[in-house]
Amino acid sequence: MPIENEIVRVLDATVDAEAASLEDLALKIHASPELRFEEHKAAAWIGELVENRGFKVERGLAGMPTSFRARAGKSGGPKIAILAEYDALPDIGHACGHNLIAASAVGAFFAIARVAEKLGGEAILLGTPAEEGGGGKIKLIDAGAFEDVAAAMMFHPFDRDLLAHPALANSYVRLDFHGRPSHAAAAPHEGKSALTACMDAFRLIDGQRVHFKDGVRVHGYITRGGKAVNIIVEDASAEFSVRARDAAELERVTKIVERCARGAALASDVSVNVQARAGYRDMKNNMAIAKKFGEHFAALGRKPRDGDPRVGAGSTDMGDVSHVVPSIHPYAAVVDEGGPLIHTREFAEATKSARGIETALVVSKAMARTAAEIMSDPKLREQMNDEWRSA
């Protein structure tokens, strides 16, 4: 059931009226990048803007000082959560565009808040810290922040417009090798090199890639590898990220990485401590919602595709959200297709560009329209729930 033209007009006009404040917010966050769980300035700026518009802001959800929540509309009606991210990457700042994600979420919330009570629904703006490896959304899930939520949504900047794209399940594996030091020139035979074992682990893992299923990604780096060239390295460490399209393959590949580490340690006669920790779940894109978002995105002048198998995938804690509530995580272009991709300095520049800001505003309108349609259309809610339960 399409939403009324007057509702659309109010939603779009609200975003237009807030365009200057949303641009200012995005640029301030971009100019002061903060790492996971340390997004104090960003969270404060967002909270101040939301409070200045008359909304109450709850801070410190799930024990995270930089999380927050604001509500508007009718309690007891369909709850639509619009998620904001605002953490940055080490060294390269907002090369993932979380400054635009935050501004877009705030704009969508301001818009849907204007009509939520009339539509019988409740809009929620949820500030989710630490997407870059910290799993803030998982903490919010555990704290009950998504209980009774009908749907959740956010967008991600990219080089093309996509309604849905896979996100890989992932885990982290830390390897700590311990050997025996000795003088590397005078008595190398008396040492047991933890660094040799650590490097051999990389080689053994590389040798196993032929046995990985499509979509698996294993990548790591050495976090500790010695302090002097003339000492056989006593302690060496590495950390790996393991990604796969589903939980079963993730578990299988994680065990392969662990076996490679133990084999490398055995070869060098050193010990190894293996610590695996859970990362994020795969993304269950709800196409019933995504198609509605696509209709509104197209009406606003964009040309989104359902997906694009040519493009690789990463991981996000929005995947975890999608396993507890119907969710969408569309992508929107802030650079030309084939241009700089996320996690590069060039992409960081794009996330403060006029094109980046404009894209965030258009997405705000499309998300607000989609939220309004979910609130007002029981048939759409039934379709999205049926799809989510069967996925």
Secondary structure as UniProt FT lines:
FT   HELIX           5..17
FT   HELIX           19..31
FT   TURN            36..37
FT   HELIX           40..52
FT   TURN            53..54
FT   STRAND          57..59
FT   HELIX           61..63
FT   TURN            65..66
FT   STRAND          68..73
FT   TURN            75..76
FT   STRAND          79..84
FT   TURN            90..92
FT   TURN            95..96
FT   HELIX           98..113
FT   TURN            114..115
FT   HELIX           116..119
FT   STRAND          122..127
FT   TURN            131..134
FT   HELIX           136..142
FT   TURN            143..148
FT   STRAND          149..153
FT   STRAND          156..158
FT   STRAND          169..178
FT   TURN            184..186
FT   HELIX           188..190
FT   HELIX           194..207
FT   HELIX           209..211
FT   TURN            214..215
FT   STRAND          217..224
FT   TURN            229..230
FT   STRAND          235..244
FT   HELIX           247..268
FT   STRAND          271..278
FT   HELIX           287..299
FT   TURN            300..301
FT   TURN            309..310
FT   HELIX           318..322
FT   TURN            323..324
FT   STRAND          327..328
FT   STRAND          331..333
FT   TURN            337..338
FT   HELIX           345..350
FT   TURN            351..352
FT   HELIX           354..376
FT   HELIX           378..390
//
